[in-house]
Amino acid sequence: GSIVKLIEWDARLIAIMEHRIFQIPVNERAMMTNANGENVYINTETVLPKNPKIISNTFGSIWPDSVVKTPNYIYGIDTIGKKIWRTNGQKFELISDMKIQKFLNDNINLRESDKDVTIGKNFIKAHYNAFKQDVMFVFKYSSDEWNLCWNELLNKWITKYTWIPEFSENINNIFYTFANKEILNNTECYLYKH
């Protein structure tokens, strides 16, 4: 599959593909030692390595907005594998295997060809509340919708929310979410402060 999203992570790139995640170290310069034992940097013509490090060769995401970066991890939803995963660039974990796998098996009914994103109707997203260190995974496709919350401090699933935010932002340590609601062919936008 193709690269869905690139994320800068500790001077490396993490590439999320449809069915794979890999790490690309970026080497603008190579380091060598001179005759005096001092480090000398030289420019090379290969910025990216030919063989990136595979983090996962099974899971990834077809939904760019379902991948979110926090200070600790990169999280994502694989709707084909019916998994929610995280990586710190070195190790890969399936956090959905911790208590919610049956829920995902019963509530993700998408095919690989189901990629239709429609504002307010079809979207699969992840949000990060920096104040609470919550990662929310929102699924809204056709008539199916849910919002599951993972807490990084507790390292566990903590709740299933009743609202379905479409957009979010952390501003001055306050988490805001935005939701569109279509009423009589007019789109209204609602802003929620948490």
Disulfide bonds with the S-S distance in Angstrom:
none
